[in-house]
Amino acid sequence: MLVTSKELLLDAQKNDYAVGAFNTNNLEITHAIVRAAEAKRAPILIQISAGAMKYAGVEFITMIVAKAAREATIPVAIHLDHGPDFKTVMVALRAGFTSIMRDASSLPFDENVAEVRKVVEACHALGIPVEAEIGTLGGVEEHVVVSERDALMSDPDECARFAEAGGFDFLAVAIGNAHGFYKGEPKLDFDRLAAIRSKVSIPLVLHGASGIPDHQITRAVESGICKINIDTEIRDAMIRTIQKFTQENPNQIDPRKVLAPAIDAMQAVVERKIEIFRSAGRA
């Protein structure tokens, strides 16, 4: 069933689990995500980035995800991931997205607030919740490219002021997480997360969770993270499986046979994340 993300994240916050937010770019990835959620009876967000909108065509990718969501027996929200500007937000709303992120985290505090408030006014008028971000994650994802030197962790007091001034529904925080695969083992700052949680009442979001060790994810959920984004590990499972299959079957040219094991591999990744996030059986 197609829903907004607000009801999902508020329930996660109330019952101490996190909702998985999984990025898609095409039909096969969408199938894998929904099949995993159905198998685990878990609520999910399916995320579409501005890059995915450009690659697949916003109407096409939204139709695929919306069709899958409406036919699913578990709740699914369609989320704009890292919306880079107001125009992209409006395109997503017109296409039928049921959850929006406006990422203005690279801007100074007051400009971030102003950009987010503009989106909040438009989205809340339609009953659509909004995610915002403060602090800057290192790494690479779509149009987001930030060096380690320029990465900046979220300040707890600034988070509180941002949440009050911005009027949004969920807050993505930077606590040592990063986009893409990590060069070494990531070390999340749980003292910082606890301080943010004590000052901010709305659900908190963890981006860049691909590659974070399971025990740190578990602790993050226990510490108040309610939404966790996964993209890189799904892509990796897809490409590695396709590479292995084509190497072992060099004469196979039927894309259905090539992609079927990749869907299974991606589904396995999503199912495992759902278990770690404690969202299995919550639908």
N, C-alpha and C positions, 0 to 999 in steps of 0.2 A: 504494500500500500504506500502511496506517495504522501509524505507528511512534511512538515517543517522541522528544522533541526532543534527548535527551542524545546519542544516537549521531550525530545530524546535526551538532550543534555541536562535538563532539569531533573529528569528521572535518574540519570547517571549520577548526578551530584547528590541526590537524596539517598541513593542506594549503594554508593561507594564502588562504582565501576566506571570504565571509560568506553565511549562509543568509538569504534574504529571509523576513520575517514580515509577512504581508499581512492586514489586517483585513477581515472580511466582516460583512454585516448581513442578507443575503438570498440567494436562489437565484442571481440574475444575477451578483452580485459573486463568489460562489463559483465559478460556471462560468468566469468570466474568469480568475480566479487559477489554477485547475487547468489550463485550456487553455494558459495561458502557460507554466506549469511543464512540462507535457508537451511543448510545442513546443521548449522550450529544454533539456529533459532535466535539470531542476534539482530538488534537494530543496527543500521549502518548509515553513514553518509557516503554517497558517491560523489567524488570531487572532479570538477572540470576546470582546468586552468585556462587562462587566456590563450596559451600556446595550443592547447587541445582544441579550443574553439576555432582557432585559425587553421589548424591541421585538418580537422574532420568537417568543419563547417558547423556553425553554432546550431543551426536548425537540425542537421542530421544527428549530431552527437546528443543533443537534448532529446530528440525523438527516441533514440535508442535507449537512453537511460530512463526516460519517463515511462516508456512502454514496459521496460523491465521492472520498474518500481511499482507501477499500477498492477501488474500481474503477480508480484511477489506477495507472499503471505506473511512477510515480516515488514516492519516499517522502514522506509527508505527516504532520505532527504537528498535533494540534488543541490550541491554546494559549489559556489564559485570560489575557487582557491586562488588566493593572492590577487584579487582584483586590482589591477594597476591604476585604474582611473575611473572617474564617474561614468564616462561613456560606456566602458566595458560592463559596469554594473547595470546600466540601463538596458543594454543588449541582453544580458543574462536574465533580468527580470521579465523582459518581453518574451523571451524564449520559454519561460516557465520554471526557472530555478526557484527552489523553496528555501534557500539559505544563501547568504552572501558574506564574503569577506572583502573588506576594503583594506588593502595593505598600503598604508602611508607611513610605515615605520621608519623609512629613510629620511623623512622630513623632520624639521625641528618640532618640538612638542606642540606648540600652538597651532602650527600648520597641520600636524597630524590630527589634532582635535577637530579643526575646522573641516578638513576633508572627510573625516569619519561622520561628523554630525550631518553633513549634507547628504550622505548616503543613508544614514539612520532615518532622517526625515522622509526620504523617498520610500525606503523599504518598509518602515513601520506603518506607513499609510496603507500598505498592501498586506500587512500582517506577516511580513517576512523578517526573520531575525538577522542580526548583523554581528559578524566577528571582526575584531580589530586587533592590531599588534603593536606592542611597544618593546623597544630593544631591537637589536639587529642580529639575525642569525648569519653565521658564516656559511660558505658553501655555495653550490650552484643548483638552482631549480628554475626551469623556464626562463623568465626574464630576470629572475632574482640572482644576481652574481655579487657576492660579498666576500672579500678576503678575510683571513683570520685576523689581520691587523685592524680591520674596520668593524669586526663583530663587536657588539656591545650588549652586555647582559641587562635585563630589566631591573630597574630600581623599584623596590617595594613601595616607597612613598609616592613615586611618580606614577606607578601603576594605579594606586588608589585615586590620585587626582585625575588621571586619564579616564578611568572608569566612570567617575562622577561627572566629569565634563563632557565625555563623549556620548553617554546615553546608549551605548551599544549593549549587546546581550552576552557576548563571550569575549574573553581576552586571551590572545596567544602571547606567551611569555618566552623570553630567551634566558635559559638557565644553564647554558653549556651545551645545548643541542645545536645541530647544524643540518643544513640540507645536503643530500647526497650521502655517499659512504664516508665513514670516518677514517682518517689516516691512522689513528691509534684508538685505544678504548676510550670512549667518551666518559666524562665524569660530570654528571649532573650536579648542580649546586642545590642540594635539598634544604639547606638552611635558608637560602634565598627563596626557594619555593614556599617553604613554611611561612616566611615573613610576608610574602605576597598573599598567600591564602588567608592570613590573619587580618589583612587589610582590605581584601577585595571579596565581595560576596557572590559575584556572578561566576559561572563555570569558567574554568581555566583550560587552555588548549596547549598541547605540546606538538610543535612542528618538528620535522627532521628526525623522526623516530626510527627510520630504517637503520639497522646496525647497532642500536642501543641494546646492551645486554638485558636479558629477560629480568634479572633481579632488580635492575634500575627502573625498568618499566613498571614492575610490580610496586616498587616503592613510590614511584611518581603517582600511580593511581591511588595508593593509600594516602598520599599527601595532598590529594585534591585535584589532580588532573582528570578532566571529564571527557575530553576529545583528543584522540591521538591520530596524527596524519602518517600515512604510509604510501609511498610511491616507488622509491628506488628499488626496494627489494622485490616488488612485483615485476617491474621492468626487467630486473636482472634474471628472475626466474623464467620469464618469457623468452628472452634472447638466448640465454644459456641452453635452454631446452631445445629451441629451434636449431641452434648451432650443432648440438649433439645429434639431433635427429637427422639433419641433412648430411652430416659427416658419415653417419652410419647407413644412410639411405640416399646416396647421391643421385639415383635415377628417379626418385620420387618427385613428381611435379604437381601432385594434387594438393592444393593449399589446405584443404580440410584435414587431410591426414598429417600434414606438417604442423598445423596449428592445434589440433586436438590435444596432443600431449602437453603443449605449452599452456593451454587452458587448465589442464589438470594440475600442472606445476604451480600456476598462479593461485588456483583455488586452495592448494595446500598451504601456501604462504598466508593467505588471508584467514583460513581456518585457525592456523596456529596463533596468529596475532589476536584473533577474537578470544581465544582461550586465555592468553596472557592478559588481555585487557579486562577479563572477568565479565564480558558482555554476553557470553554464551548462555542461552536459556532465558534471556531477558525480554525477548519479543513476545 
